[in-house]
Amino acid sequence: MDIKLIPAGNGSKFTFPALPEKVQGKYGAKYQSFDIISQGTVKVPKGTDVAEFTWDGVFFGESKRNEPIVKKNSWKEPNECVKILNNFMKNETVLNLIVTETWINVDVTISSFQPRPAGAYGNVEYSITFVQKKPLQIYTTDELKIAKFVKKTKPRNDSGGSSGGGGGSTYTVVSGDTLWGIASKKLGSGSKWTQIYDANAGTIEAEAKKHGKSSSDHGHWIWPGEVLTIPG
């Protein structure tokens, strides 16, 4: 069994050198765990919301590359693995996530990746979350029968205009956005996503509660249509 990421268009595929114990899938309000190690029975629930896949795993260091759990042909230095996945997330790369010998074969983007050094062997533990990439359906105003409303409404500048405060701008969230991706585009570095969250914590948390979440999980949950202030 392998877990592979194949970039859409050009790009080298990435195979995880070691399998996680479990992969968790989310379909709307339903959760299903898949036992990867034992390859137990997999039940596919139905759902209309965007699917998510998440797991915790380990990239093993040089001295551990011959452990039975490590796929020798797929082993890479942990730092290289981290760099590849960070680039996928930063560039919002659409990836085909494939878990061989299971039904999982879906186009996704990385919404969260959290690597952390572990122990004295150069290992890196990580948590990762993928969100299904669904095609964006575009309708005309005639198809939606809202032409009269549109004529009475002034268009809003989604790409950022003056916020009227501290010299920043505004940005309207669209499908597939993450705070990391927005920070990359607007502030020049995805690592500055906390600045956007701090400037919009009230808005983000209120929107999360509107969608039935107890919290936004520190900005993990954002929805299309949210208007965020981009710090100046």
C-alpha positions, 0 to 999 in steps of 0.5 A, a space after each residue: 500500500 502507498 500514499 501518493 500525491 500527484 500534482 495536476 499538470 507538471 510536477 513530480 509525484 510525492 510518495 509518503 515514505 512511511 504509512 500513518 496508522 490511520 487516515 481520517 476522512 470527513 464527509 459533511 457532518 460524518 466521520 469515517 476512520 480507515 485502518 491503513 495498517 491492517 487494511 480492514 473493511 472500508 465503508 464509504 459514507 455519503 455526503 454533499 460537503 467538501 471531503 477532508 482527509 487528515 492523519 498524523 505520521 512520521 518522516 524517519 531520519 537517516 539512521 531509521 531509514 531501514 526500519 521495516 515501516 519505511 518504504 526504502 524506495 520512497 525514503 527522503 530526508 525529513 527536511 526535504 519531505 517538509 520542503 516539498 509539502 510546504 511548497 504544495 501548500 504555499 502554492 495551493 497546488 491541486 494534488 491527486 491524493 491516492 491511497 493504493 488498495 483503497 477507494 481513496 483517489 480524489 483531487 485535493 489541496 493541503 489546508 494544514 501541514 504541521 511538522 515538528 522535530 522529534 527525538 535524537 534520530 532526525 525524525 520529523 513528526 507531522 499532522 496534515 489535512 487535505 481538502 477536496 478540490 471541487 470544481 467551481 460552478 459559475 452562473 450568470 445573473 440571468 441563470 440565477 434570476 438576480 439581474 435586478 438585484 445586481 443592477 442596484 448593487 455596486 460591485 465590491 472590490 474583492 482584490 483589496 481596497 482601502 479599509 479606511 483604517 490603518 492603511 490596510 486593504 480588504 479581501 473577500 474569501 473565495 472557495 479553496 482559500 486558506 489563511 496561509 494562501 491569502 497571506 502568501 498572496 497579500 503579505 508575501 509569506 504564508 507564515 504571516 497568516 497569524 497577522 490576518 487571523 489576529 486582525 479578523 479574529 472576531 469576524 472569523 470566529 463569528 462566521 465559524 459559529 454561523 456554520 455550526 463550528 464551536 470555533 474556527 480552530 484558530 483560522 483553519 475554518 474560513 468560508 467564501 464570502 468572508 471579508 477580511 482586513 489585510 494588515 497594512 
